Amino acid sequence: MDQGVFPKPPLLEVKGLTKTFGALRALDQVDFSLRAGEIHALLGENGAGKSTLIKLITGVLSRDAGTVVLDGQEIAPRSAREALDAGIATVYQEVNLLPNLSVAKNLYLGREPTRFGIVRDGEMKRRAKALLEGFGLHIDVAAPLGSYSVAIQHIAAIARAVDLSARVLILDEPTASLDQHEVAMLFSTMRALAARGIGIIFVTHFLDQVYEVTGRITVLRNGRLIGERPTAALPRIELIRMMLGRELSEETEERAAREKTPGTPCATFSNFGKTGYVAPFDLELRHGEVTGLAGLLGSGRTETARLVFGAERADTGSVTSEGKPIRLHSPRDAVRHGFGYCPEERKTDGIVAELTVRENIVLALQAKLGIARPLSRREQDEIARRFIKLLDIRPPDPERPIGLLSGGNQQKALLARWLAIDPKLLVLDEPTRGIDVGAHAEIIRLIRELCDKGLALLVISSELDEIVAYSDRVVVLRDRAHVGTLGDAAISVPSILSAIAADARAEAAREGVT
Amino acid sequence: MMLRLPRRGLAQILALIAILVIDRLVSPQFFDLRLQDGRLFGSLVDVLNRGAPVALLSLGMVLVIATRGIDLSVGAVMAISGAIAASLADSYPWPVAVAAALGAGLVCGLWNGILVAVLGIQPIVATLILMVAGRGVAQLITAGRIVTFTSPDLVWFGTGAVLGIPAPVVIVASMLLITGIVVRGSALGLLIEATGGNARASELSGVGTDLMIVAVYMWCSLCAALAGIIAAADIMGADANNAGLWLELDAILAVVIGGTSLFGGRFSLVLAVCGALIIQAMNTGILLSGYPPEFNLVVKAAVVLIVLLVQSPALASITTAVRKARA
């Protein structure tokens, strides 16, 4: 994109934006600037602060500190509506329009052309048609929006936003559910808009698309600004390092010296996979070993975890546990064989918010025992008390609804849920996500302790430092396939980064050919 | 343990007591009891007796609602089971008639449960199907007529007595006891509450959530079938058009008055039955007071509103704030 010889004042200038949720700093003194006519990628792993930044700019959340200047004027929108009036429009992954109304009605919802208070249907259709033709879209505007593909719905949403005199357009993962052809369509629309001087913030986790369409990149990590670079001057490996790599300011986890003999196999997955989900992989999880899963967001880490736990049913391959073949069709099967799984989304997939800490802790054990063998209240109390003490869950009240606990304590209670079944294998998906610094260190200490007790652990983390600190083996993923394994001696942040990027370089080379 | 009343049950108990007191005021003989032909009579007994079908329905409904479901078909299931029991009563021994009616109930529940758990249809739509179709099935069974019967064994379910207590009341009490033992004496209670509170998380913890859902719909229809037998026995006949008509709404109301949230999770069997009694105590009170029964609906709505307001967390925080402001 044209950067100009003279530094023009940016279209949108964000300075020192800060937001805390409880003890958690979701966004910490972040600066961001967007020029007119550029497509600017906003990148970062889950929890990096991308969506918080967008929500603060668009007034969905209120900021603790910082300023937002649009076109030389400071703005402080208190809702998405006010942001839109100021000229900032957002299109989310899930199109926020009404699929059962016609395309034309969606485009002019709330501002229909009227005469004497009556909607002029023909005029509205004519205008809608003209508007969409400006985007190269020749469709029947009288048909319901829902009858068109997601890409066209996205373009309609963008057309509506731009027609509302937007100068800044925020696209939050618009390509997640589009196929290649549709992505190309969306990109040509984005380029046309940029040429008209609109500034576009593009949030995605597809790096190929970043290199294809954006002019500049801003990377966030752990709620902090890591850097802003011109896309052309930022090699992939450097970008991945910015997204995953260590920050010197952070306290780094030391990698403990290992002097143990390899454990016996606990669970072995051979040619295990699911079409369109994760490519078939071989994975051996051993007692007393931590296997780390590293890769970018969307590389297939969580998908691997869900397959291993039976939450998603594999369509190829086999599993053996302690050398014997087992059936793994559901979480119930997995729990029966002593597997446990702490999912990344604690609120939706982990806790039962309304139930007490005690009930949440005994849930998996009770499910494993079955309906006919209820734990007595005394047994439940005893289990809850033991783990509250062991894991230092606060407040130490087993009868408190778990939804009222902090994120770190909820995570510990979920760990307790699985420790209560005396598991052989524990899968932890981002165990330290959204947890304050103190609890963070404790969770990592727990992982090491569990491993020393002979548990097999499969741990997913976006924090490479963490992976390096506790893993005995690291499996590297890219594009929903396992692309490499690093043994004990080879584990370090740079080696993992180059394993992720090696493949990226190969792909970049392939792209160069085609 | 089953009868342990949670602290949150206070509102319902107070409401029931208040309504009984009002009933006593409008009808001085309200608490009078007399024994006649080995069976107790009186307004209070009448409340329990008339309230039995809805109490039975609410006993099943509360479990369904605890899983974040709803069952609109219970009225239709009552009609089906009543029709079957009435059709068989005079030609087969009573255990056959009753077993066939209850069996039909279980099949209805299995149907609902499969639609909801296996096919993933929204409960309100899934059970709407049987709500509509069920009444048609019942009419087919009775061939569109009101089928009457005389078998004294089956009539006992409506008008009989055990130690002076009317049979429907005994049946409700036994079902409350059985349901309580089955649900709270096993791990079902916890697993149902977990399923309703967060089905995804429960499934990922190894809970067989589909099984829980099918089980509660089957239990709910079984309770409805029992209620259908009582309703048929009461009039010594099966009226496929009117048996159990709109009672699903009373049952849902009873559960809600009993403090179980339509969003699933925590439930209380005792309070659901208590909710059913509150509704019936109002009905009886208005009949005794001599007001036209039309008042019943308006008064019922007002009482529901009051009970719900008392439970409302928003109101609780307002009253706390007011108290703090005063202090």
Interface residues (C-beta under 8 A of the other chain):
Chain A: F309 A311 S330 P331 R332 A334 V335 R336 Y341 P343 T348 D349 G350 I351 V352 A353 E354 L355 E359 V362 L363 A364 Q366 A367 K368 L369 G370 I371 A372 R373 P374 L375 R377 R417
Chain B: M1 G185 S186 A187 L188 L190 L191 E193 A194 G197 N198 R200 A201 S202 E203 L204 S205 G206 V207 G208 G265 R266
